[in-house]
Amino acid sequence: METKNAETVAVQALKKQRLDREFSWISREFNHFRTLADLDLENAPYKQAVDLGLVD
């Protein structure tokens, strides 16, 4: 029974570590979005142009 409990704790710790890593990536990837309008697909070409330095 102790072994099963230790395995469960180890698996849960690994899952938490992976989840924390995923949330960290998401927050880094999307930290430049300020509003829902930033996520709008109609704004995507404009945002791409701004990122490429084609528009001010």
PDB file with SEQRES, HELIX, SHEET and CRYST1 records, atoms N, CA, C and O in Angstrom:
SEQRES   1 A   56  MET GLU THR LYS ASN ALA GLU THR VAL ALA VAL GLN ALA          
SEQRES   2 A   56  LEU LYS LYS GLN ARG LEU ASP ARG GLU PHE SER TRP ILE          
SEQRES   3 A   56  SER ARG GLU PHE ASN HIS PHE ARG THR LEU ALA ASP LEU          
SEQRES   4 A   56  ASP LEU GLU ASN ALA PRO TYR LYS GLN ALA VAL ASP LEU          
SEQRES   5 A   56  GLY LEU VAL ASP                                              
HELIX    1 AA1 GLU A    2  GLU A   29  1                                  28    
HELIX    2 AA2 LEU A   36  LEU A   39  5                                   4    
HELIX    3 AA3 LEU A   41  ASN A   43  5                                   3    
HELIX    4 AA4 ALA A   44  ASP A   51  1                                   8    
CRYST1    1.000    1.000    1.000  90.00  90.00  90.00 P 1           1          
ATOM      1  N   MET A   1       0.817  -1.194   0.000  1.00  0.00           N  
ATOM      2  CA  MET A   1       0.000   0.000   0.000  1.00  0.00           C  
ATOM      3  C   MET A   1       0.865   1.263   0.000  1.00  0.00           C  
ATOM      4  O   MET A   1       0.536   2.240  -0.673  1.00  0.00           O  
ATOM      5  N   GLU A   2       1.985   1.245   0.764  1.00  0.00           N  
ATOM      6  CA  GLU A   2       2.896   2.389   0.797  1.00  0.00           C  
ATOM      7  C   GLU A   2       3.482   2.641  -0.585  1.00  0.00           C  
ATOM      8  O   GLU A   2       3.620   3.791  -1.002  1.00  0.00           O  
ATOM      9  N   THR A   3       3.827   1.574  -1.297  1.00  0.00           N  
ATOM     10  CA  THR A   3       4.422   1.707  -2.624  1.00  0.00           C  
ATOM     11  C   THR A   3       3.433   2.351  -3.585  1.00  0.00           C  
ATOM     12  O   THR A   3       3.803   3.233  -4.360  1.00  0.00           O  
ATOM     13  N   LYS A   4       2.202   1.923  -3.539  1.00  0.00           N  
ATOM     14  CA  LYS A   4       1.177   2.483  -4.420  1.00  0.00           C  
ATOM     15  C   LYS A   4       0.978   3.974  -4.136  1.00  0.00           C  
ATOM     16  O   LYS A   4       0.827   4.771  -5.062  1.00  0.00           O  
ATOM     17  N   ASN A   5       0.979   4.348  -2.849  1.00  0.00           N  
ATOM     18  CA  ASN A   5       0.826   5.742  -2.466  1.00  0.00           C  
ATOM     19  C   ASN A   5       2.018   6.565  -2.964  1.00  0.00           C  
ATOM     20  O   ASN A   5       1.835   7.674  -3.467  1.00  0.00           O  
ATOM     21  N   ALA A   6       3.214   6.042  -2.832  1.00  0.00           N  
ATOM     22  CA  ALA A   6       4.411   6.740  -3.284  1.00  0.00           C  
ATOM     23  C   ALA A   6       4.393   6.905  -4.805  1.00  0.00           C  
ATOM     24  O   ALA A   6       4.785   7.951  -5.323  1.00  0.00           O  
ATOM     25  N   GLU A   7       3.940   5.878  -5.515  1.00  0.00           N  
ATOM     26  CA  GLU A   7       3.829   5.973  -6.978  1.00  0.00           C  
ATOM     27  C   GLU A   7       2.824   7.050  -7.375  1.00  0.00           C  
ATOM     28  O   GLU A   7       3.072   7.835  -8.291  1.00  0.00           O  
ATOM     29  N   THR A   8       1.703   7.080  -6.690  1.00  0.00           N  
ATOM     30  CA  THR A   8       0.669   8.069  -6.984  1.00  0.00           C  
ATOM     31  C   THR A   8       1.197   9.481  -6.753  1.00  0.00           C  
ATOM     32  O   THR A   8       0.968  10.372  -7.572  1.00  0.00           O  
ATOM     33  N   VAL A   9       1.896   9.687  -5.656  1.00  0.00           N  
ATOM     34  CA  VAL A   9       2.456  11.006  -5.353  1.00  0.00           C  
ATOM     35  C   VAL A   9       3.475  11.398  -6.416  1.00  0.00           C  
ATOM     36  O   VAL A   9       3.504  12.553  -6.842  1.00  0.00           O  
ATOM     37  N   ALA A  10       4.303  10.468  -6.845  1.00  0.00           N  
ATOM     38  CA  ALA A  10       5.307  10.758  -7.863  1.00  0.00           C  
ATOM     39  C   ALA A  10       4.658  11.111  -9.200  1.00  0.00           C  
ATOM     40  O   ALA A  10       5.090  12.045  -9.873  1.00  0.00           O  
ATOM     41  N   VAL A  11       3.632  10.374  -9.580  1.00  0.00           N  
ATOM     42  CA  VAL A  11       2.931  10.640 -10.839  1.00  0.00           C  
ATOM     43  C   VAL A  11       2.241  12.002 -10.778  1.00  0.00           C  
ATOM     44  O   VAL A  11       2.291  12.762 -11.745  1.00  0.00           O  
ATOM     45  N   GLN A  12       1.604  12.315  -9.664  1.00  0.00           N  
ATOM     46  CA  GLN A  12       0.928  13.604  -9.523  1.00  0.00           C  
ATOM     47  C   GLN A  12       1.929  14.764  -9.555  1.00  0.00           C  
ATOM     48  O   GLN A  12       1.636  15.813 -10.128  1.00  0.00           O  
ATOM     49  N   ALA A  13       3.093  14.589  -8.952  1.00  0.00           N  
ATOM     50  CA  ALA A  13       4.128  15.632  -8.980  1.00  0.00           C  
ATOM     51  C   ALA A  13       4.615  15.856 -10.409  1.00  0.00           C  
ATOM     52  O   ALA A  13       4.837  16.997 -10.815  1.00  0.00           O  
ATOM     53  N   LEU A  14       4.781  14.787 -11.166  1.00  0.00           N  
ATOM     54  CA  LEU A  14       5.201  14.901 -12.553  1.00  0.00           C  
ATOM     55  C   LEU A  14       4.139  15.610 -13.392  1.00  0.00           C  
ATOM     56  O   LEU A  14       4.466  16.463 -14.217  1.00  0.00           O  
ATOM     57  N   LYS A  15       2.889  15.267 -13.186  1.00  0.00           N  
ATOM     58  CA  LYS A  15       1.795  15.921 -13.909  1.00  0.00           C  
ATOM     59  C   LYS A  15       1.734  17.414 -13.575  1.00  0.00           C  
ATOM     60  O   LYS A  15       1.523  18.239 -14.464  1.00  0.00           O  
ATOM     61  N   LYS A  16       1.916  17.761 -12.308  1.00  0.00           N  
ATOM     62  CA  LYS A  16       1.894  19.168 -11.904  1.00  0.00           C  
ATOM     63  C   LYS A  16       3.061  19.916 -12.547  1.00  0.00           C  
ATOM     64  O   LYS A  16       2.893  21.049 -12.999  1.00  0.00           O  
ATOM     65  N   GLN A  17       4.225  19.304 -12.590  1.00  0.00           N  
ATOM     66  CA  GLN A  17       5.382  19.938 -13.208  1.00  0.00           C  
ATOM     67  C   GLN A  17       5.125  20.204 -14.693  1.00  0.00           C  
ATOM     68  O   GLN A  17       5.442  21.283 -15.193  1.00  0.00           O  
ATOM     69  N   ARG A  18       4.561  19.241 -15.389  1.00  0.00           N  
ATOM     70  CA  ARG A  18       4.255  19.412 -16.810  1.00  0.00           C  
ATOM     71  C   ARG A  18       3.201  20.488 -17.030  1.00  0.00           C  
ATOM     72  O   ARG A  18       3.311  21.293 -17.955  1.00  0.00           O  
ATOM     73  N   LEU A  19       2.188  20.501 -16.187  1.00  0.00           N  
ATOM     74  CA  LEU A  19       1.134  21.508 -16.298  1.00  0.00           C  
ATOM     75  C   LEU A  19       1.692  22.904 -16.025  1.00  0.00           C  
ATOM     76  O   LEU A  19       1.358  23.851 -16.736  1.00  0.00           O  
ATOM     77  N   ASP A  20       2.532  23.039 -15.009  1.00  0.00           N  
ATOM     78  CA  ASP A  20       3.157  24.326 -14.714  1.00  0.00           C  
ATOM     79  C   ASP A  20       4.012  24.802 -15.881  1.00  0.00           C  
ATOM     80  O   ASP A  20       4.006  25.985 -16.221  1.00  0.00           O  
ATOM     81  N   ARG A  21       4.745  23.879 -16.491  1.00  0.00           N  
ATOM     82  CA  ARG A  21       5.573  24.221 -17.643  1.00  0.00           C  
ATOM     83  C   ARG A  21       4.708  24.680 -18.811  1.00  0.00           C  
ATOM     84  O   ARG A  21       5.067  25.624 -19.513  1.00  0.00           O  
ATOM     85  N   GLU A  22       3.573  24.020 -19.023  1.00  0.00           N  
ATOM     86  CA  GLU A  22       2.657  24.388 -20.110  1.00  0.00           C  
ATOM     87  C   GLU A  22       2.060  25.777 -19.880  1.00  0.00           C  
ATOM     88  O   GLU A  22       2.008  26.590 -20.804  1.00  0.00           O  
ATOM     89  N   PHE A  23       1.609  26.054 -18.651  1.00  0.00           N  
ATOM     90  CA  PHE A  23       1.063  27.376 -18.348  1.00  0.00           C  
ATOM     91  C   PHE A  23       2.128  28.458 -18.484  1.00  0.00           C  
ATOM     92  O   PHE A  23       1.834  29.568 -18.925  1.00  0.00           O  
ATOM     93  N   SER A  24       3.342  28.143 -18.114  1.00  0.00           N  
ATOM     94  CA  SER A  24       4.439  29.101 -18.257  1.00  0.00           C  
ATOM     95  C   SER A  24       4.655  29.431 -19.723  1.00  0.00           C  
ATOM     96  O   SER A  24       4.830  30.597 -20.076  1.00  0.00           O  
ATOM     97  N   TRP A  25       4.645  28.413 -20.586  1.00  0.00           N  
ATOM     98  CA  TRP A  25       4.822  28.632 -22.021  1.00  0.00           C  
ATOM     99  C   TRP A  25       3.680  29.483 -22.571  1.00  0.00           C  
ATOM    100  O   TRP A  25       3.910  30.415 -23.342  1.00  0.00           O  
ATOM    101  N   ILE A  26       2.461  29.162 -22.176  1.00  0.00           N  
ATOM    102  CA  ILE A  26       1.299  29.904 -22.662  1.00  0.00           C  
ATOM    103  C   ILE A  26       1.393  31.373 -22.255  1.00  0.00           C  
ATOM    104  O   ILE A  26       1.145  32.261 -23.070  1.00  0.00           O  
ATOM    105  N   SER A  27       1.749  31.627 -21.004  1.00  0.00           N  
ATOM    106  CA  SER A  27       1.827  33.018 -20.559  1.00  0.00           C  
ATOM    107  C   SER A  27       2.944  33.771 -21.272  1.00  0.00           C  
ATOM    108  O   SER A  27       2.786  34.957 -21.562  1.00  0.00           O  
ATOM    109  N   ARG A  28       4.062  33.121 -21.561  1.00  0.00           N  
ATOM    110  CA  ARG A  28       5.136  33.778 -22.322  1.00  0.00           C  
ATOM    111  C   ARG A  28       4.707  34.018 -23.759  1.00  0.00           C  
ATOM    112  O   ARG A  28       4.979  35.079 -24.320  1.00  0.00           O  
ATOM    113  N   GLU A  29       4.040  33.045 -24.356  1.00  0.00           N  
ATOM    114  CA  GLU A  29       3.662  33.126 -25.762  1.00  0.00           C  
ATOM    115  C   GLU A  29       2.616  34.213 -26.011  1.00  0.00           C  
ATOM    116  O   GLU A  29       2.648  34.879 -27.046  1.00  0.00           O  
ATOM    117  N   PHE A  30       1.702  34.393 -25.078  1.00  0.00           N  
ATOM    118  CA  PHE A  30       0.590  35.308 -25.293  1.00  0.00           C  
ATOM    119  C   PHE A  30       0.640  36.545 -24.393  1.00  0.00           C  
ATOM    120  O   PHE A  30      -0.380  37.214 -24.225  1.00  0.00           O  
ATOM    121  N   ASN A  31       1.789  36.863 -23.815  1.00  0.00           N  
ATOM    122  CA  ASN A  31       1.855  37.994 -22.885  1.00  0.00           C  
ATOM    123  C   ASN A  31       1.692  39.336 -23.582  1.00  0.00           C  
ATOM    124  O   ASN A  31       1.393  40.328 -22.917  1.00  0.00           O  
ATOM    125  N   HIS A  32       1.876  39.403 -24.892  1.00  0.00           N  
ATOM    126  CA  HIS A  32       1.750  40.670 -25.602  1.00  0.00           C  
ATOM    127  C   HIS A  32       0.306  40.995 -25.976  1.00  0.00           C  
ATOM    128  O   HIS A  32       0.030  42.101 -26.441  1.00  0.00           O  
ATOM    129  N   PHE A  33      -0.614  40.059 -25.784  1.00  0.00           N  
ATOM    130  CA  PHE A  33      -2.019  40.341 -26.054  1.00  0.00           C  
ATOM    131  C   PHE A  33      -2.611  41.101 -24.871  1.00  0.00           C  
ATOM    132  O   PHE A  33      -2.495  40.670 -23.723  1.00  0.00           O  
ATOM    133  N   ARG A  34      -3.233  42.215 -25.156  1.00  0.00           N  
ATOM    134  CA  ARG A  34      -3.808  43.043 -24.097  1.00  0.00           C  
ATOM    135  C   ARG A  34      -5.331  42.944 -24.043  1.00  0.00           C  
ATOM    136  O   ARG A  34      -5.917  43.012 -22.963  1.00  0.00           O  
ATOM    137  N   THR A  35      -5.972  42.785 -25.197  1.00  0.00           N  
ATOM    138  CA  THR A  35      -7.436  42.743 -25.246  1.00  0.00           C  
ATOM    139  C   THR A  35      -7.875  41.609 -26.163  1.00  0.00           C  
ATOM    140  O   THR A  35      -7.056  41.005 -26.855  1.00  0.00           O  
ATOM    141  N   LEU A  36      -9.158  41.330 -26.162  1.00  0.00           N  
ATOM    142  CA  LEU A  36      -9.684  40.311 -27.065  1.00  0.00           C  
ATOM    143  C   LEU A  36      -9.536  40.739 -28.516  1.00  0.00           C  
ATOM    144  O   LEU A  36      -9.432  39.892 -29.403  1.00  0.00           O  
ATOM    145  N   ALA A  37      -9.526  42.045 -28.769  1.00  0.00           N  
ATOM    146  CA  ALA A  37      -9.362  42.535 -30.139  1.00  0.00           C  
ATOM    147  C   ALA A  37      -8.000  42.137 -30.701  1.00  0.00           C  
ATOM    148  O   ALA A  37      -7.852  41.962 -31.910  1.00  0.00           O  
ATOM    149  N   ASP A  38      -7.007  41.996 -29.825  1.00  0.00           N  
ATOM    150  CA  ASP A  38      -5.682  41.568 -30.276  1.00  0.00           C  
ATOM    151  C   ASP A  38      -5.712  40.156 -30.841  1.00  0.00           C  
ATOM    152  O   ASP A  38      -4.884  39.792 -31.676  1.00  0.00           O  
ATOM    153  N   LEU A  39      -6.676  39.363 -30.376  1.00  0.00           N  
ATOM    154  CA  LEU A  39      -6.792  37.984 -30.832  1.00  0.00           C  
ATOM    155  C   LEU A  39      -7.682  37.844 -32.059  1.00  0.00           C  
ATOM    156  O   LEU A  39      -7.776  36.758 -32.630  1.00  0.00           O  
ATOM    157  N   ASP A  40      -8.325  38.909 -32.467  1.00  0.00           N  
ATOM    158  CA  ASP A  40      -9.253  38.886 -33.591  1.00  0.00           C  
ATOM    159  C   ASP A  40      -8.514  38.534 -34.882  1.00  0.00           C  
ATOM    160  O   ASP A  40      -7.470  39.114 -35.181  1.00  0.00           O  
ATOM    161  N   LEU A  41      -9.044  37.604 -35.627  1.00  0.00           N  
ATOM    162  CA  LEU A  41      -8.385  37.163 -36.859  1.00  0.00           C  
ATOM    163  C   LEU A  41      -8.327  38.258 -37.911  1.00  0.00           C  
ATOM    164  O   LEU A  41      -7.438  38.258 -38.763  1.00  0.00           O  
ATOM    165  N   GLU A  42      -9.268  39.192 -37.856  1.00  0.00           N  
ATOM    166  CA  GLU A  42      -9.246  40.280 -38.820  1.00  0.00           C  
ATOM    167  C   GLU A  42      -8.049  41.197 -38.594  1.00  0.00           C  
ATOM    168  O   GLU A  42      -7.603  41.870 -39.524  1.00  0.00           O  
ATOM    169  N   ASN A  43      -7.527  41.232 -37.376  1.00  0.00           N  
ATOM    170  CA  ASN A  43      -6.374  42.070 -37.051  1.00  0.00           C  
ATOM    171  C   ASN A  43      -5.051  41.358 -37.317  1.00  0.00           C  
ATOM    172  O   ASN A  43      -3.993  41.981 -37.226  1.00  0.00           O  
ATOM    173  N   ALA A  44      -5.089  40.077 -37.640  1.00  0.00           N  
ATOM    174  CA  ALA A  44      -3.866  39.298 -37.806  1.00  0.00           C  
ATOM    175  C   ALA A  44      -2.938  39.852 -38.878  1.00  0.00           C  
ATOM    176  O   ALA A  44      -1.741  39.965 -38.614  1.00  0.00           O  
ATOM    177  N   PRO A  45      -3.417  40.210 -40.081  1.00  0.00           N  
ATOM    178  CA  PRO A  45      -2.499  40.762 -41.079  1.00  0.00           C  
ATOM    179  C   PRO A  45      -1.860  42.075 -40.614  1.00  0.00           C  
ATOM    180  O   PRO A  45      -0.681  42.316 -40.875  1.00  0.00           O  
ATOM    181  N   TYR A  46      -2.632  42.921 -39.929  1.00  0.00           N  
ATOM    182  CA  TYR A  46      -2.087  44.187 -39.436  1.00  0.00           C  
ATOM    183  C   TYR A  46      -1.010  43.929 -38.383  1.00  0.00           C  
ATOM    184  O   TYR A  46       0.059  44.538 -38.413  1.00  0.00           O  
ATOM    185  N   LYS A  47      -1.307  43.016 -37.448  1.00  0.00           N  
ATOM    186  CA  LYS A  47      -0.332  42.703 -36.397  1.00  0.00           C  
ATOM    187  C   LYS A  47       0.930  42.119 -36.996  1.00  0.00           C  
ATOM    188  O   LYS A  47       2.031  42.440 -36.549  1.00  0.00           O  
ATOM    189  N   GLN A  48       0.795  41.272 -37.994  1.00  0.00           N  
ATOM    190  CA  GLN A  48       1.956  40.698 -38.652  1.00  0.00           C  
ATOM    191  C   GLN A  48       2.779  41.799 -39.327  1.00  0.00           C  
ATOM    192  O   GLN A  48       4.008  41.779 -39.258  1.00  0.00           O  
ATOM    193  N   ALA A  49       2.124  42.745 -39.967  1.00  0.00           N  
ATOM    194  CA  ALA A  49       2.828  43.857 -40.598  1.00  0.00           C  
ATOM    195  C   ALA A  49       3.567  44.697 -39.559  1.00  0.00           C  
ATOM    196  O   ALA A  49       4.697  45.125 -39.798  1.00  0.00           O  
ATOM    197  N   VAL A  50       2.939  44.933 -38.414  1.00  0.00           N  
ATOM    198  CA  VAL A  50       3.583  45.699 -37.341  1.00  0.00           C  
ATOM    199  C   VAL A  50       4.801  44.943 -36.821  1.00  0.00           C  
ATOM    200  O   VAL A  50       5.867  45.528 -36.627  1.00  0.00           O  
ATOM    201  N   ASP A  51       4.641  43.650 -36.597  1.00  0.00           N  
ATOM    202  CA  ASP A  51       5.764  42.836 -36.094  1.00  0.00           C  
ATOM    203  C   ASP A  51       6.924  42.807 -37.071  1.00  0.00           C  
ATOM    204  O   ASP A  51       8.083  42.739 -36.661  1.00  0.00           O  
ATOM    205  N   LEU A  52       6.619  42.858 -38.369  1.00  0.00           N  
ATOM    206  CA  LEU A  52       7.673  42.834 -39.371  1.00  0.00           C  
ATOM    207  C   LEU A  52       8.261  44.227 -39.631  1.00  0.00           C  
ATOM    208  O   LEU A  52       9.226  44.371 -40.382  1.00  0.00           O  
ATOM    209  N   GLY A  53       7.675  45.240 -39.007  1.00  0.00           N  
ATOM    210  CA  GLY A  53       8.178  46.589 -39.159  1.00  0.00           C  
ATOM    211  C   GLY A  53       7.720  47.258 -40.446  1.00  0.00           C  
ATOM    212  O   GLY A  53       8.321  48.239 -40.883  1.00  0.00           O  
ATOM    213  N   LEU A  54       6.664  46.738 -41.053  1.00  0.00           N  
ATOM    214  CA  LEU A  54       6.176  47.309 -42.309  1.00  0.00           C  
ATOM    215  C   LEU A  54       5.246  48.485 -42.084  1.00  0.00           C  
ATOM    216  O   LEU A  54       5.023  49.276 -43.001  1.00  0.00           O  
ATOM    217  N   VAL A  55       4.687  48.619 -40.858  1.00  0.00           N  
ATOM    218  CA  VAL A  55       3.761  49.693 -40.534  1.00  0.00           C  
ATOM    219  C   VAL A  55       4.178  50.260 -39.178  1.00  0.00           C  
ATOM    220  O   VAL A  55       4.773  49.556 -38.362  1.00  0.00           O  
ATOM    221  N   ASP A  56       3.869  51.516 -38.946  1.00  0.00           N  
ATOM    222  CA  ASP A  56       4.185  52.128 -37.642  1.00  0.00           C  
ATOM    223  C   ASP A  56       2.995  52.095 -36.729  1.00  0.00           C  
ATOM    224  O   ASP A  56       3.074  52.564 -35.594  1.00  0.00           O  
TER     225      ASP A  56                                                      
END                                                                             
